[in-house]
Amino acid sequence: AKLAVNRWILTELTRAAREITDGITSYRFNEAATAAYRFVWNLFCDWYLELLKPVFMGADEAAKAESRACVAFVLDEIYKLLHPMMPFMTEELWAETSGEGKERPSLLCHAAWPSP
């Protein structure tokens, strides 16, 4: 990623994946849920999407394309990370957000777990 804001959210995604994975593998589901909430709500929604608004309103088409791809990637990873806690909701979102005219090759439950 060229844009600093996109590099930042990818770094935070890696950190969140590690924290959520650690919480699940150590049977501390409250810690996994807290890490997921912190990332999705406090970082992705509160900060990242807000910081992208000027990018999407601007004229730099390359920055817009990079940011759209980054948002799509992070959302897919969020669905995977939330799946153990919210399987039905994330499975539906996974199927419905594959992109215009596209279908996912498999169900979310068959997708690879994000590597921290």
C-alpha positions in Angstrom: 0.0 0.0 0.0 1.3 3.4 -0.9 -1.1 5.5 1.2 0.0 5.8 4.9 -3.6 5.3 6.1 -3.9 2.0 4.2 -0.5 0.8 5.6 -1.7 1.8 9.1 -5.0 -0.2 9.0 -3.2 -3.2 7.6 -0.7 -3.1 10.5 -3.6 -2.8 12.9 -5.4 -5.7 11.2 -2.3 -7.8 11.8 -2.2 -6.8 15.4 -5.9 -7.5 15.8 -5.7 -10.9 14.1 -2.9 -11.9 16.5 -4.9 -10.7 19.6 -8.1 -12.5 18.4 -6.2 -15.7 17.6 -4.4 -15.7 20.9 -7.7 -15.1 22.7 -9.5 -18.0 20.9 -6.6 -20.5 21.2 -6.2 -19.8 24.9 -10.0 -20.1 25.5 -10.2 -16.4 26.6 -13.2 -15.6 24.4 -13.7 -12.3 26.2 -10.3 -11.1 25.2 -10.9 -12.2 21.6 -14.2 -10.4 21.5 -12.7 -7.3 23.1 -9.9 -7.2 20.5 -12.4 -7.7 17.7 -14.6 -4.9 19.0 -11.6 -2.5 19.4 -10.4 -3.1 15.9 -13.8 -3.1 14.1 -15.4 -0.2 15.9 -12.6 1.9 17.3 -10.1 1.7 14.5 -11.8 0.6 11.3 -15.1 2.5 11.6 -14.2 5.4 13.9 -10.8 6.2 12.3 -10.0 4.5 9.1 -13.2 5.0 7.2 -13.3 8.6 8.3 -9.7 9.2 7.2 -10.6 7.8 3.8 -13.4 10.3 3.1 -11.0 13.0 1.7 -9.3 10.3 -0.5 -12.6 9.3 -2.0 -13.6 12.9 -2.5 -10.3 13.7 -4.1 -9.2 13.5 -7.7 -6.4 10.9 -7.3 -7.9 7.8 -9.0 -5.0 5.6 -8.1 -5.4 6.4 -4.4 -9.1 5.7 -4.6 -8.6 2.4 -6.3 -5.9 1.4 -3.7 -8.2 2.4 -0.9 -11.2 0.6 -2.3 -9.1 -2.6 -2.6 -7.8 -2.1 0.9 -11.3 -1.6 2.4 -12.5 -4.8 0.6 -9.6 -6.8 1.9 -9.9 -5.6 5.5 -13.7 -6.3 5.4 -13.1 -9.8 4.3 -10.5 -10.3 7.1 -13.0 -8.9 9.6 -15.6 -11.4 8.5 -13.1 -14.2 9.0 -12.1 -12.9 12.4 -15.7 -12.4 13.6 -16.9 -15.8 12.2 -16.2 -17.8 15.4 -18.3 -15.3 17.4 -21.0 -14.5 14.8 -21.1 -17.3 12.3 -24.5 -16.7 10.7 -24.2 -13.0 10.4 -20.7 -13.2 8.9 -21.6 -16.0 6.5 -24.4 -13.9 5.1 -22.2 -10.8 4.8 -19.5 -12.9 3.1 -22.0 -14.1 0.5 -23.6 -10.7 -0.1 -20.4 -8.6 -0.4 -18.5 -10.6 -3.1 -18.7 -7.7 -5.5 -20.9 -6.9 -8.4 -21.6 -9.9 -10.6 -19.2 -12.1 -8.6 -19.7 -15.1 -6.4 -17.4 -16.3 -3.7 -15.7 -19.7 -4.5 -16.7 -21.1 -1.1 -18.4 -20.5 2.2 -16.7 -18.3 4.8 -16.4 -21.3 7.1 -14.0 -22.8 4.5 -11.9 -19.7 4.1 -8.4 -19.6 5.5 -8.0 -18.0 8.9 -6.1 -14.7 8.8 -2.4 -15.2 9.6 -1.2 -12.7 12.3 
